[in-house]
Amino acid sequence: MELQYLKNIRTAFNPAHIQIALDGTFLALPLTRTTAGVWSLQDLSFKPLELEGHRKTLRCMCFGHGSQPKYICTAADDYVIVWNIHLARQAVSKGNQVKGKVIGTTLGCIQYCSFSPDDKLVAACCENDVIILEIKNEKVLATVEGHTARLTGAEFCPHYTSTLVTISEDRTFKVWDISDFSLVYQSQIITASPFISMSMNIEKPQVAIGTADGQVRVYDLTDGNGFRCLHQLDVEKIVRKQKEKKFIEPQPSQGPVKISSRPSWKRPDQSEEVEIVSAEDEIETGSAILGLHFTYGSQNKSSNSSSSTPSFLRHENTLLNDLLDAAPMLCIGTTGSLLQINAKTLDVYKYFDLQDDILTDILDMETVVLNAAGSVYFSQGSSPDQIWCIVGSHFQNTVNVLQWKHAAIHKDEPDLASAMSAVSVTPQSSTEGGKGDSLQEGNSFEGITVLSNTPLLPNSALRSEMVKKVKEDPKAKKTKGATPKNKPGQMMKDQPITFHHKVKSSGYTETPRQTPMFKPQTNFSKSASSSSLMSHSSSSSSLGKSMDKTYPMKCDPPTECHCKIDVAERPTPINRIQFSDDGQYLATALSNKSGHVFKLPLGNKGFSCTGHNNNVNGITWSHDGNWLLTSSDDKSAFLWSKGQSDPNMCIKTVLHNMSTDKDTQKKDKDNVAFPKEVNFAQFYYMDKFILLTSGNTLYMYKYHLEQTKDDIKRYLSTSKYKQVTSLAIESQQITAASAVNDFYSYIVMCAGTNKSVTVFDMNVGRNVRIMADVHTRPAHVICQNKGSTFVSHPSSAYDLFVTAAAGDCIKLWDLRADRCVRRYEGHQNRAYTCGLDLSPCGRYLATGSEDKTAYIFDLRAGTYCSKLGGHNDTVSDVAFHPLYPQLVTATLDGKLRLYKDK
């Protein structure tokens, strides 16, 4: 059972008006108005331990953080008393009187209290002030004041023992340093509703604060981060969607099924009946955040398999240790529901409506309904798989003890040892009919990974190759003395002498030679290179020289601006930028219908690629660095040779460019132009294929490039391409796509306007996974963790990828586990499709922003570590250098900035 009802305990007065103590081992409730009772959660049927010492009504109680000894603090208007539970039990067993230590007398109305992490101090909230009490010396250490309204909570940070965070009904929170008695930070008025609950993260210096209007905000308490807001969660919206989902789900029909051929607007609407029934049964309970609690996950999940896992794949030796470990859950209790939310990704893992039935007895099938809560408390005991939940009644003097199963993420997450043999995945239906039948039996999907260990299928599309047909030389068939025969009535056409070859000049117009005709060359230069070498020879030699270097795995983020240049004479928006794999060139896609390539360092002049008739929305390099591929809004993609201003091949039709005659093109009706703009183009499978997206279809082409051109018909391109396959997604348009070209991979990912990401396996030619509701809006960028030529990662690291959407956050995903593992917020991206990039070391994530800055996130910390300012317009794209810890940013005003580490 997910949620188990254990017991209903009666209290002396309404539990919604006091603070109840719960720590996963013990439970403390007011037995009478002046007596506190302590129950052991191991067996609630035992008689509670009674703590008598107050003369006035109990206001609050809390447990200490330690276990030996175990303290409990009870506060009333007369005294603040600290009790040792173990000594109290021994005293009761011996028949002696239970005594506590009075650390405060007549302090006033105490509404909240908490222990410090070392159990040496107690923070007691008295109206608008906080009184710090020292347990050992039984005295008041300090009084904290500054809030303008009643305090609702005060908690010590478990990571900084002297840091105290206070919240109040004045809608602000303050951070104090008790060691030097100073105010560290005070916030502005954040919301219109008061702060009523808070919880400290056990694993990280973070605090979650809940408000009365159903909002939860998580703040960073790390030194130097400015106490920024990391996440904001709209719990009210989540609860509303969960209730709508519950009522909209089709119920099993009890009678005959009616099949209608009428259009949907003429059919009887059965949802209205469901809404009427749900409206009658549903009670409006509100969504105030009554309780918050951070749980802890298992930290030794891979200890059992570490002995059989190679050392370079072990969890503790990689950055995946922090990214893929079990995430803590944030338990949220509202007036009408209970939720478990992933603290790293803010995904809802479990939801329970208090108006639903809770099973109390499995044998008798008895149920109980709680309806509404007046107070909610959570705690995680010695077993990490169970969460204790106390729900105080809103109108009765009772509390309900519940046991909730923890959403154990680590049970669903594969470890690195089983990365290449993950659980079987059932493929989705093929988008093209007939393709699924052509697959051979036994070729099942053994887990989706970027680095696949399965061989190519015999009929795989990746086996296709473009073979150039060699024309036979007509002279070879001629016999000696034979003359070519013409057809009847056809005369021999005159052909120019220089049809195939250039005629070398005789030299009559040149100046007389001043040097001897035959002179040995003795002044060899190191920088001189033979003009007969191909362009790829020079690039491969330069790449070989730089292969001796490696990208530093432990480096600081690039934060110092080294230089800035303009890409054009006039301000021209830059859409995309990308480094070549050898790191010697930087390509930019511009809005002036062209692309420009710079040779590093950025001060050097490059060359332009002009030929498109509309905005160039993307530009990518080939793996060898000799070719460029641009995509444009003019429904075409051009392929360029490095250093050339004219395209080598133009992809404008869907099927091929084999037909040159106009009559043949008219007969080939299927070879039409692309229906919409080509918004993505890149080389794939180690430059063997080209991937394009247009509309809702992904196209894969094989091609053959010809560098030699006819001197007379230079406008005709001899390079050819032909479609291998095309795959469509269940969406109106593909908004982003990504594939790996640095090594052989079968996986291609596409994001659509239906807010989903479709994963294609090009080896079998079908989609193998559809990730629905990736963002609240369609994702405009997908970036895979490809590393670079100068760095290597464990195989599982390449299964990480990042998505971003306008108006939403950035999410880090694990392809194997099919889930989001981290969420990044803080940048501003509301309208423009700002690009992002992962560093080759896998530690940083850089993204553009509309606030004229670029943000660098630490993947493990979950927040940004640097802000790169100085820009004059929106930062449209960023790119990390593949060899050095450098970052280039591009803006809409046409400027490039290069940042280096300190």
N, C-alpha and C positions, 0 to 999 in steps of 0.2 A: 504494500500500500504506500502511496506517495505521502499522504497525510493521515496520521493516526491520532484519534482522540483518546486521551488517557484518563483524565479525571477532571472533575469540577470541584473546586475548593471554595468554601465560603470565607469571606473576609469580614472584618469588624465594620468597615464602611466602604464606600465606593472606591474601587481601586483606580479609577480614572483620575482621581484627585491627588494621588501620592506617587512616589517613585518606588517601584518594586525592584528587588535585587534578584538577579539570575546570572549564574556563571557557568552553566553546563554540568555542574556537580551538585550544587545546592540551590534551593529556592527559598526566599524569605518573603513572608507576607505578614500583615498585621492580624494577630489572633484577636486581640482586644484593642482598644484605643491606645493603650500604653504598653502593650506587650507584643513583641515580634516573635513569630514562629519560623523555624528553619527546618525545611524538609530536605531529605536526601533524594535526589532524582533516581537513584538506583531502585528504590522501592518507596513509592508515595503512600503506601498503606501504613507505614510505620508512624508512630506518634512523633510530632515535630518537637524540636528542641526549643524550649521557651526561654526568651531573654526578657527579663523584667528589670527595669531600672528607671524608666521615665515616669513622670507624674502628669505630663500633658500629652496631647494627641500626637502620635507619630506623623511625621511629614515625609520623610524619605529614608531610604536605606540602600546600601551598596556593598559589594564584595571587593576584597583586595585582589591584586593580580597574582600574588604568590600562592603556593600550595602548602608550604611548610614554613611558618604557620599560616593558617587560613584566617584572615580577618574579615569582619563585617562591621560596618559603621551604621548606626542608627541615629537619626537626628529628630529632635522635637524643639518646641519653643523653650524648653528648660535646659536640656543638655544635648551635647554631641558626644556619644559614647562609642568606643571601639572595643569589639569583643573578639576574643580568640576562640574559634569554634572548637578546636581540639581540646583546649583546656576546659571549656564549658561542658563538653561531653564527659570528660573525666570527672568533673565535679558532680554532674548529675548521676553518673554511675555510682559514685561514692556517697551520694545523698547530701552533698554539700551545696551551699548556695552559689549560684553562678554570679560572678562579678566581672564587670567590665571596667575599662579605663575611661574616665571622663576627661576629654581634651578641650571642651568648650562649655561655657555656662552662660545662659541667658543671652545668646547671640541674636535672637530675634526669630522671625519666621523663616526657617530654612526650607527652600523648595527643591533643592538639588544638591547632591554631594557626590564626590568621586575621589578615588585614591590615586596617588602618583605611581608611576611604574615600579618604584622600589618599595612601595608601601610605607614610606616615611612621612608623607604629607597627605592631608585631606583638604580638598577644596570644597567649601560650603557656600552655596549661593544664597544670599540673604537680600531679598528685594532687588535693588539695582547694583549691589556690591558683591564681591567674592572675598570670603575670609579664608586665608591660608592657615591651617592648623598643623602644628608639629606634634606627632604622636609621642615621640620619646620624651620630650620635655613638657608635654601637656600644656602648650601655650599657643597664643596667636602669633604667628610669624609675620603676617602682613595682611593688609586689606587692599583689595584692588577695586578701584572705582573708575567710572567714566561713562558707563552706559546710561542712557536717559530713560530707560523703561525696564520693566521687570525681566530679570535673567531667567532663561529657560534651560540652560545647560552650561557646563564647564568640564572640560576633559583635558588631561595631560597627554602629550604626544609620547607614544611608546619608544620613539627613536631619539627624541631629545627630551630627557627627563625633566628639564627645567622649563620646558615650553608649555604654556597653558593657553588653550583656546576657549573663548567664551562667546556665547550667542545670546541674543536678547530679543524681546518683542519690539525693540526699536529698529529691527530689520538690518542690523549690522553685526559683524563679528570682529573680535579683537584678538590679537596674539600677544602674549606677555612672556617675559623672561623672568622667572622667579629667582634665579640665581643672583641677578644684579638689580632686581626690583625695578624693571623698566618696561615700557610699552614698546613692542617691536613693530606692530602693524595694526592699523585700524582701517576698516573698509568704509566705503561710502554706503548710503542707503541703496541696497541692491534690488529689492523687490517691494511690491505693495503689501505683501502678506508677511506676518512675523515668522521668525525662525523658531521652530518648536522641537526639533530633534537633531541629534548629531551622532557620529560614530567615527572612531579612528581606525585607519587601515593598519593592520598588524604587520604587513609585509613592506609597506612603503610609507614614507612620511606624507600622508594624505589624510584629509578630513572630509567627510560627507555631511552636508547640512540639508535638512528637510524643512520645507515651509508649509504653511497651512493651505496654500493653493495647489498642492500636488507637484511641486518642483523639487528636484534633488540636484544640488551643485557639489562638485568635488573640487577641492582646492589643494594646491601643492604647497606643502610646508617646508620644502627643501631650501636650505640657505642659498641665497643669491638668485632665486627664481621669482622673487617679487610676489609670492603668494597668489599666483595667477590661478584663474579658474580653468581646470583641465576639461571637465565635462559638465554638461547641463542636461538633465534627463527630465522629460515631461511625463511624469507618472500618470497624471490624469488622462493624457492622450492614450497612453498604453492601455490603461484600464478600459477606456471607452472602446478601443479597437478589439480588445479581448472579448468584451461583452457582445459587440456586434458580430464577431466571428462565431461566437457560441450560438447566437440566435439565427444566423444566416445559414449555418451548416444544415444540409438537408437531413431530415429525420426519416427513418425507414417507414415506408408506407404500409398501412395496415389493410388496405383494400385494393381493388383493381386499379391498374395504372392507366391513365388517360394519355393517349398519344395523339397529338394535334399537328396538323400541317399548316395551321394558321401562322401568320407572322407573329413575332414576339409581342408586338403592341396590341394584338387582338386576343391573345391568350389571357385567360383569367389569372390575375396576379395572386399567387398563393403566399407571397412574402408578407402581404398585408395582414393575413390571418396570423402569421407567426409574430409579427410585430405587435399585434393587439394582445396576443397571449402573453408575450414577454413584458409588455408595458403594464399589464395587470399584476403579474407576479413580481416584477422587479420593484425594489424599494430603493429610493434615492438615498445613498449613504454618504456621499461626498468622497473626497480623495485627499484629505489632509494626511501628511506624513507623520504618523504617530511613533514609529520605531524604525531605526536603522542599525545594521550590524554587518561588519566585514568578517567573512569567514576566512579560514586558511585552507590551502590545498596540500596535497601530498607532495613532498619535496624529494622523495626517494623512489620515484616511480620507475626509474630505469636501473635501479641497483641490481635487480635480479638478472638482467640481461647484459650487464656490463662485462661479465667474464667472457661471454661468447661473442662480444662485439669487438671488431678491430679498434685499435687505439685511436686512429684518426677519425673514426665515426662515433666515438663515445660522446655522450651527451654533455659531459662536463668540459670537454675540450673545445667546444664550439660556442658561438654566440646564440645558437638555438636553445641553449640551456635556459636563458632568460625569456626567450620568445615563446617557446612551446611548453614550458612547465605549466602545471595545473594552475589556472587563474583563480584568484579568490572570488567568491560570490558576494554580492551586495544584497542582503536580505532587506526588503522594504515591507513595512506594515502600514496600511492605510485604514481608514475607517470602514472600508468594505471589502478589502482584498489583501492577499499576501503574495509577494513576488520574490523570485530569485533571479538576479541579473548578474551577468558576467561583468566583473569590475573593470576588466580591460577593454571590452568591446561594447558594453552596454546592451548586449543582446539578451532578450527575455528567455530564460531557460525553463522557468516554472511559474505558473500562475494558478491561484486558487481564489475563488469567489466565496466570501463568507456566507453568502445566501445559498450556496450549494450544500448538499447533504454530506456529512462526515460520518463515516462508519465507526461505530463504537464497539460493536461486538460482531466478530466474523461469523460465529455459529448462529446467533439469532438474527443477524443482519439488521441490527438496530442502528439507527442513524440519529444525528442531531444537527440542528442548524443554528449557527451563531448570530446570523443576520448582520450585526454591526458591532464594532469594537470601540471601546473607550480608551484603551491603552494597549500597546503591543510591545513585547520585549523578545529579543532573540539571544541565543547563546549556543556555542558549539562546544560540546563536551570532549571527553578523551577520544571518542570515536569520531573521526572526521566525516563519516558518512551520514551522521544524524545531527539534526539541528533542533534544539528545544525552542518552543515558541509558547509564550504566555499571552493570552488574549483576555484582557480585562473587560468585563461587561460595561456597557455605557449607562445602563439603568438599574442594574442589580448589584448587590454586594458579593459578587462571585468572580472568580478567575477560571479560565479553561486552560488546561495543560495539554499541549499538542506536541507531537513528535513528527518532524518533517524530514523526508529523505533528502539528503544533500545532492545537488546536481553535480555528480562526480564527472567532471570533464575529462579527467585523466584516464578514465576507463574507456572512453571513446576515441582516444588519441593514439595513433600508432607511434611506437618509438623508433629510433634510428636503426635498430637492428632489423626491424621488419619493414623498412622503408620500401624495399624493392619487392616485397611480397605482401602487399596490403590486402585487405579484404576485397572480395570480389564485388564488382560494381555492375549492376544491371544496366546495359546500354539503353538509351532512349530510342524511340522510334526514329527511323531514318527520315530525313527531310526529302529525300528523292526516292520515289517508288522503284522497287526492283533492285536497289543496291544492297539491301540487307540479304536478299536471297543468294547473291553471288558469293557471300562469305562462306568459307569452308567451315565445316563442323569442327568443333574443338578449339577454335580461335576465340576464346572468351577473354573478357577484359580482366586481367589479374591485378587490378589496381592502377589508378591513374597517377603517373609520375612523369615529370619532364624528361628525366633520363630513364628511358625504358630499356628493359633487358630482353624484350621479345624481338625475334627477327622479323624482317619484312615478309609480308604475305606474298604468295606467288602472284596474285593478281592485284597487288598494292599499287596505288597511283604513284607512290614514291619511286617505283621502279621505272617509270616512264622517262625516256630520254629524247632529246632533239638531235636527230642525225641529219647532217647536211648532205643533200643529194649532189653528187659530183657529176657534172655534165661531161659527156664523152667528147673528146677532141675530134672534130670532123677530119682533121688532117691525118689522123692516125689510120683512117679507113681508106685513104686515097692510095692508089698504086702509083708507081713511078710513071711519069708521063701522062697520067690521067688528068683530065680537066673536069672541073665541077660542071654537072649537068643542071640546067635550069628547067623549070617547068615550061610547058608550051605557052607561048605568049607572055612570058615573064623575062624581063631583061635584068642583067646584072646591075645591082645598085652600087653606086659609088660609096666607098667607105673611107673615112679619114685615116691618115697614116697613124695618127696618135690615138687610135681608138682604145688600145689597151695599155700602151706604154708611152712614157715621155721620151721625147727626142732630145738628146743632150745638145746643148748649144755648141756651135763651132768655135765660139770665143772671139769672133772678129770684132765685136763691139766692146770687149773688155780691154782694160789697160794692159800695156805690155808687162810681161813677167819680170820682176826685179830680182828674183832669187833663182838659184839653179834649179833645174827641173828635178834632179835626183839629189836629195840632201837627207842624210839620216837624222832622225829626231832624237835629240839627246836631252832636252829639257822637259822631262815628264813631270806633270803636276799631280799632286794628290787629289785635288778637287776636280780635275778634269775627268770627264766620262765620255765614253764612246757614243757617238750619235746614233750608231746602229742598234744600240740596246733598246729593248722594249721598255715601256713605262713601268710595267710590272716588275721588271728586273731591279730597277732602282728602288722601288718601294719594298720589295722583298729583302733586299740587302739592308736597307735601313731598319726594317723590322727585325731582321736577324741581329743587328747590333744592339737594339733595345731589348731583345729577349733576355739579355744577361741581367736586366734589372727586374725587380719585382715591386708590386704596389705595397706600401707599408700597411700592415694589418692593424697596427696600433698607432694611430695618428690623430691629431686634433682636427676639428672641422675647419675648413678654410674660411677665414673671417676678415682678412686684410685685403682691401682692394688694391690690386697691383697696376691695372691699366684699364682704360675704357676707350672705345672707338665707335665711330658711326659706320653703319653698313652702307649708307647711301648719302648722297649730297643733301637730299631732303629727308625730313623725318618720315620713315617708312616702318610700319608695324612689322615686327618679326613674329612669325607664327610658331616655328619650331627650329631647334638647333640640335646638332648631333656631331660628336667627335668620330673620326675614323678609328678603326681598331688599333692602329699603330700610334694614335695620338698626335699625328703630325698635321692634321687638317681639321678644320671646323666648318661644317656646312650649315647654312641658314636658309630657311624658307621664308620668303618675303611676300607682302601683300601687293607689291607692284608687278605681279605676274612673272617673277623671276626668282632664282636662287643664287646665292653667292657663297663661294668657298674661300676661306682664309687659310693661308699657311702659317703655322705657328712659328715664332710668337706672333701675337695678334697684330703687331705693327706692320707686318709684311702684307703686300698686296696679293690678292688672289685673282680669281676669275669668276665670271658670271655665267649663269645658265639661263638664257632667254629663249622663249618659244611658246610658252603657255599664253592663253587668251583670257585667263582669269586668275584669281587669287591662288597662290601656291600654298596649300595647307599642310604639306608634309614633305620631308626629305630624309633619306636614309642612305647609308653607305653599304657597299658590298663587303664581304668578309676580308677579301684581299686588298681592299682600299683603292681599287682602280676604277670603280664604277659608282655612279650616283643614280638614285631613283627618286623622282619627284611625283607627287600627286597634286591634282589641282581641281578647283571647282568648275573647270571647263570640261568635265567628264572625260578626262584623259590622264595618262601617266606617261612620263618621258624617262628614258634611260640615257645617261650621259657618260661619256668617257672623261676621266679626270684630266683637266686642262683644256677641254674642248668646250666651246661655247654653243655648238650645234648639237642637237640630240642625235644619238646613235640609233635609237629605236623609239617609235611612238606607239603606245597601246591605246587605241581609240575604239576598237570594236570588241565584242564579247568573245568571239571564238578564236580568230586568228587574223593574220595579215598576209596569208599566202596568196590571196587573189590580187592580181595586179590589173587584169583587164576589166574594163567597166562592164562588159557583158557578163563576165563570170561573177562579178560582185552583185549584179542584179538578180542572178539566179540563186545566189546564196542568201536567202531571205532571213535565215536564222542568225547570220553574222551581223547583228545590228549594233548600233552604238550603245554605250552604257546608258541605262535609264536615268541615273542621277549622277551627281558629282562623285568623283573618286576621292574619298576622304581618308584612305589608308593605302599605302603601298610599301612593300619591303621585300628584300631578298630572303629566301628561306631554304633550309636544308643545305647549308654550306654553299650558298650561291647557286644551287642547282635549279631552283624554281623562283618564281615571283608570285607574291600574294597581293591581291587587290580586293577592296571592298567597295561596292556600289549598291545603294539601296539596302536591301536586307540579305544580300548574297555575298558570299566569300568565294573568290575565284582564285584558282591556282594554275599558273602557266609554266610551260617549259619553253626555252628560248635558245636561240643561237645568235651570237654577236659576230658581226663582220666588221673588222676595223678598216679594211681597204675599201676605197670608194672609186667609182668611175669618175674620170676627170671631166667628161662631158655631161653625164647625167648625175651630177653631184647631189641633186635634190632627191634622188631616189635612194632609199635606205635598203640595203641588202640583208639587214638583220631581220630575223623571223621569230615569231612567237606563236604558240598554239595552246589552247585551253586543255588542261588535263582533267580537271573536275571543278564542280561548283557546288557549294553547300549553302543552303538558306537557313535562316533562323526564324523563330516564331515571333517576329517583330516587324514593325514597319521599316526600320532602318537600323543599320549597324552604326553605332556612335563611336566605338573604339575597338581596336584589335591589337593583338600582340603575339609574337612567335619568336623563338630563339633561332638565331642564324650562326652563332659562334660554334655550335656543335650540333650533331644530329639529334633531332627531337621530333616526335610525332605530334606534339600537342600544339594547337592553335586556339586562342581564346578570343571571343568576340562579345562585346557588350551591345545591347540593343535598347531601343526606346521603351521597351516594356520593363526596364529597370532590372534586367537579368543578365547574367553572363553565361554564355554557351561555350562549352569546352569540346573541341573537335579532336578526334584522333585521325590524322590523315593517313595512317597506315591502313585502317579499315574503312575510311571514307564516310564517317558518320559522327554525329554528336554523341558523346558518352556521358555528359553531365550537363544539367541546366541548373544554375544557381539563381534562384528566384529572390527578388527583393534585396538586391545587393546594397542599394542606396535608396533614399527617398525620392531621388530623381535619377534619370539615366546617367550612367557613368560616361565621362568624356575622355578618360585616359586609363589605360592598363599598362603597368610597368612591371616586368618580370625581373627577378634577381638573377641577372646573367653574369655578374662578375665582370671580368675582362680577360684579355689574353695574358696579362701579367699577374694573375692571382688565381688560386684554386680554392674551392670550397668543398665540404662534404656533399654527397649527392643529394641529401635531403634539403640542403639550403637552396637548391635551384627550384624547389617546389613552392617557394614563397613568391607572392606577387602582390602588387599594390593597386588599388583602384581609388578613384576620386570622382566626385560629382559636384556640380555647381549647387551651392546652397546646402551642402552636406559636408561631412568630414572626409578624412582619408582613412582607408581601412587596409590592414595587412592581412592576407589570407594564406592559408596552408592548403595547397591543392590536394594533398593526400587525405587530410581529415575533413575536407569540404566544410570549412568553417572559418570565421574571422578570428584571428588571434590577437589583434591589437587595433586600437583606434587612436587617431591623432587629430587633435583640434587646436585651434589658436590662430590659424591664418584666416584670411578673408577671401572667400571665393563665392560670390553670389551670382554672377552673370557670365563672366568670361571663362573660357576653357583653359585655365592655367595648367601648365605642364609640370611634371615632377620627374625625379630621377633618383635611383638608388646608387650609393657609392660602391665602387668595386670591392671595398673591404666588407661590405654588408653591415656596417654599423650606423650609417647615417642615411637620412632621407631628406632630400631638398625639394622644395616646391615653390612655385611662384605665388604671388598674392596680389590682390587688388588694392592694397594699402601702400603700394609703391615700395615694398620690401620683399625679400626672399627669406624663407624660413628653413632652418636646418634642424631636423628632428633627430633625437637619439632613439633608435629603434627599441632599445631595451627600456629606457626610462618612460617612454610614452608621451613625452612632451618635447617642445623645441628647446634646443640648447643655444641657438644663435639666431639673431635677426640681422640680416644684411640690408642696411638702409642706403640712402644716397641716390636712389632712383627718382626719376621725374615722372614716371608713368607706371602703369600696371606691369608687373613682371610676368611676361607671358610664358616663358619656358626657362628651364635650367638644365645643365648637363655637367656631369663629373668627368674629369680627365681620366682616361683608362690607365695611366701610368703614374701620375703624380697626384697628391692630394690637393687638387685645384678644382674650382667650380666656375663656370661661365653662366652668367645670367643674361637674358634677353628681355627687352621691354618693348612696349607698343610705340615708343617714340624713336625706335630704330637704333638703339645703343646696346653695345655688348660690354660687359664688365667681367674682368677676370679676378677671382679671389684666390688667395693662397693661404696656407696655414702659417702660423707665427713661427 
